Structure formats: C-alpha cells, structure tokens
Amino acid sequence: MSFSVNAQLFEGQIFCDELINESIFTLKYKTKKLTWYDTYYIEEKTQTKEIDDKEYFEFEQRWDKSDTHKLYLREENGIVYQFEECCEEDTIRYNPEFKKSHKWKTADGKSEYEIISFKGKLNTPYCNYKNLMVIEAKMHYGNYRFYYFKGHGYIGATKDGNLISYLTPE
C-alpha cells in the first residue's frame, strides 16, 4: 500500500517539477492533455513522417467536440522546426541560442513571436510553475503568451493576462 502512495506522490511531483536535463521545447513526450478556453485537446505523438528527406514527428491534436489537427515537428542540432504545409517550408519553433527579446516570424509571415522571459511564472489549477520561457505570439486571430517548461514543453497560455490554456494530468 505505501508503494502505491509513494508512486502517486512522485508522479504528481514530476508533473509540476522542472526536468533540469531536458529541453524547454521537448519532443520526448508521448501524450499530453491541455485545456483551451472551455474545451480541451489531447496531443499525441503518433508516428514519424519523412518530408523533403527530413524526418518529422507527427503530433495529432484531437479536440473535444471538434476536428483533429496534425503538427509536424523535428529537432536538428537542438533547434525545433515545424513544417508548414501552407508554404512547404519550416518555421523555427525553438532555438536554444535565442535570447530574451529575440523576434522571428512564421514561414508564411502571418505570425510573429518574441521571447519575453526565461523566468516566467504561471499558476494553473494543478501547478504553480516558475522558470518558464514565455513567448509572446502575435497571430492573425489574436495575441497570446505561451509558456514552456523544461522537460515538459508547452504547458499553458494567457490572453490579456487571463489563463486560457494549461496542461492537465491525464
């Protein structure tokens, strides 16, 4: 009985704890559940796919009461790229060389990102996170702040200072 309780406590700690030796924008996870406003989606790494002689991980985002979207991400020399089907080219999603205030655009030029902090904080119903990379995203459908945590990758978002998305235990 005590083994089960200890295991549950350890899982809870891992869920909220920084994984020091991992990347801020990790692709190692298999499945995540995230809220987005009043709905949620399950993001799952499903397979690999070769595009233009490069191997990408396919991530399916299965939305509650909605569609399924696919993301194609790859890592090369620590840089994470997303294949943009619109333009048939990559957008950088994360580069460990980027510093605070670094700005870049998506391949289609419709969105702009800027690193706001590497010491961000985010309080969710499950965790009080700190030491987060915070990226401000200016997109055609709104401006957001996205939060990334070492070893967990994306863990939440705010809009106008309000929590709109967060990682949940499965």
Salt bridges, closest charged atoms under 4 A:
GLU22 OE1 - LYS28 NZ 3.15
GLU44 OE2 - LYS30 NZ 3.78
GLU44 OE1 - ARG62 NH1 2.92
GLU58 OE1 - LYS70 NZ 3.90
GLU60 OE1 - ARG62 NH1 3.48
GLU76 OE1 - ARG74 NH1 2.59
ASP90 OD2 - ARG74 NH2 2.71
GLU136 OE2 - ARG145 NH2 3.55
